[in-house]
């Protein structure tokens, strides 16, 4: 049976990724949208809130929550209490406590909640994980540097408390390394550069450590101009593994394997499978590392940021 889905939040990520993925997946039919800014889609009923959508009587089975993280818990909790399955854009909430509360609500309501980490579905990630499982890891580096003006134009929520700042893209890198590296990653040290006129960091440097003691250094920066960098390099006893272009391109000692961008289609296929089997997936491993960085990191003031 086709899953009747509503899209909550019609911002950039909804238009760039969620709408095309829903349209291409025969498991889903888009039946409505809701967006607090009044945005609508032609030919689809639109509302300014999930509550208004629910009151309309339109039949809905599931929602994809693409709002800023600061309001994600409220929206998702409302949907779960109404017996709807919920797909959450990353991060799943504004805090670990909110994420845990959503998992409990989904369990009580016997519906699916799915915390999506789209970068884990990048073409090179699964093979990278399998290759590393048989090697001794000695060290790693993460370089995730992009131009915030290009990728987050006018998105003021990203600079507000709970918006994560540079960790909004940086958490994508953390979602990959927590997927491909065995064991639990620990945060040992962090520096967060925070503009004097903002509440969230514009850059961050993390010192991580694998369960076997291998150091992993991460460099996140929103001030990159020119070529953008979304790269991970893991050194092992059998040579070096490299993931480039956000995980889409894998290079092993025997050569490079370019891949196709199928991240969001893969997420929706997984959402359909979870619903069909009555399961949930609310992994918070990448989010925990971000929370640890805010908790343990040194907050360094830096120049004001203006768009």
VENKA-V781853 format. One record per residue. RES is the residue in one small letter. PSI is psi in whole degrees, 0 to 359 (999 if undefined). Layout:
res->{RES;RES}
psi->{PSI;PSI}
This chain:
res->{x;x;x;x;x;x;x;x;x;x;x;x;x;x;x;x;x;x;x;x;x;x;x;x;x;x;x;x;x;x;x;x;x;x;x;x;x;x;x;x;x;x;x;x;x;x;x;x;x;x;x;x;x;x;x;x;x;x;x;x;x;x;x;x;x;x;x;x;x;x;x;x;x;x;x;x;x;x;x;x;x;x;x;x;x;x;x;x;x;x;x;x;x;x;x;x;x;x;x;x;x;x;x;x;x;x;x;x;x;x;x;x;x;x;x;x;x;x;x;x;x;x;x;x;x;x;x;x;x;x;x;x;x;x;x;x;x;x;x;x;x;x;x;x;x;x;x;x;x;x;x;x;x;x;x;x;x;x;x;x;x;x;x;x;x;x;x;x;x;x;x;x;x;x;x;x;x;x;x;x;x;x;x;x;x;x;x;x;x;x;x;x;x;x;x;x;x;x;x;x;x;x;x;x;x;x;x;x;x;x;x;x;x;x;x;x;x;x;x;x;x;x;x;x;x;x;x;x;x;x;x;x;x;x;x;x;x;x;x;x;x;x;x;x;x;x;x;x;x;x;x;x;x;x;x;x;x;x;x;x;x;x;x;x;x;x;x;x;x;x;x;x;x;x;x;x;x;x;x;x;x;x;x;x;x;x;x;x;x;x;x;x;x;x;x;x;x;x;x;x;x;x;x;x;x;x;x}
psi->{137;137;121;114;145;143;122;111;116;52;199;313;327;314;318;324;310;313;314;322;318;316;329;352;115;349;343;147;124;118;346;164;159;132;128;338;4;4;143;167;140;133;0;130;133;145;164;1;158;323;318;322;313;322;342;339;0;132;123;138;330;160;148;119;109;25;169;150;335;334;5;319;314;314;312;320;319;315;315;321;338;11;22;145;147;125;130;125;158;149;163;341;188;353;161;325;317;318;317;323;323;321;319;319;317;320;317;320;353;43;171;136;134;111;111;140;89;328;339;341;5;153;326;354;314;316;325;317;314;320;318;334;337;12;158;121;131;326;169;159;143;125;108;90;125;167;110;331;334;316;341;53;126;9;85;335;333;339;355;162;131;350;345;342;228;344;349;311;325;329;338;317;318;328;326;311;328;342;320;339;133;152;192;129;137;141;122;331;157;147;130;119;120;119;146;342;17;168;353;155;146;344;156;145;125;143;112;166;133;169;337;6;6;131;140;117;132;136;111;136;135;1;14;130;165;213;138;153;118;77;145;133;124;120;137;176;352;16;187;134;135;133;124;168;45;20;356;333;120;130;122;170;336;6;180;142;91;148;167;142;107;27;302;322;322;323;315;326;320;322;316;320;318;316;316;329;1;28;166;162;102;64;130;14;314;322;324;321;322;315;319;322;318;326;316;343;154;127;114;121;143;183;150;151;129;138;999}
